[in-house]
């Protein structure tokens, strides 16, 4: 009788499975807001971009829960409409999730809202109050009407930036980028799906030892780029083993 055939066992990436050691308590970890538009695996090398600059007066709001800022359009596309997004009073509730909320117009007067933790609202109207996750605002038309594809992005952070760990826009490392995302800032502790919206996550950002073979490197990374990434991680006290 021949030996039995045993199917191969494929083990998935585990949250924090790449860690060899970390500092006492939670010193090595920070809460982050993760973006990227893809499923991001545990152990992915991350970069961090600074938050957008403060908006003009009248376009920001601050409440007991935190501070929110607004950016109209995107770097690639300015809005067709010249209307504004204004926060109502109070602008945010103590339970409002931190992260990025995006309003995307589907017609001249109608827009959808997506936010962290699968929050969202559809078919919202200009001129009417909107409340999503406790964040309350209204989008007003200007002299030029909005068009499908116009956007407003609301970034809502804790009043004290240290309340959310390391602030900024976190995304998978891109070694060939030139916008700052080519600089390594940490490692994603647990897998997160950012396909539809930004997610709250945890990153290893300092004082740790990790198994380099269990990190999620870009598929086309070169040995030189891996060396650069290792140097940048070591600068943060994260040692590759």
Number of C-alpha atoms within 10 A of each C-alpha: 3 4 5 6 6 6 6 6 6 6 6 9 16 14 15 19 16 24 19 14 14 17 12 8 7 9 13 18 22 21 17 23 24 29 24 18 14 15 13 22 22 24 29 23 26 24 22 23 16 10 13 12 9 12 14 10 7 11 17 19 21 18 15 12 20 20 19 25 21 26 21 22 18 12 7 5 11 13 19 16 20 15 17 18 22 18 23 15 12 15 22 26 15 12 10 19 23 24 25 24 24 22 25 21 24 18 16 17 18 17 25 17 21 20 24 22 14 11 13 17 15 14 13 21 18 20 13 10 15 18 16 17 19 15 22 18 21 18 21 19 17 11 8 11 15 24 18 16 17 22 25 21 20 21 21 22 25 22 15 11 13 12 13 18 17 18 19 20 21 26 26 27 24 20 20 12 10 9 9 15 20 20 22 25 24 28 28 30 24 19 18 20 16 18 13 15 22 28 24 18 17 23 27 28 24 22 19 21 19 21 15 17 11 16 20 18 19 14 6 8 12 12 9 9 15 15 11 16 22 16 16 17 23 16 14 16 15 23 20 18 11
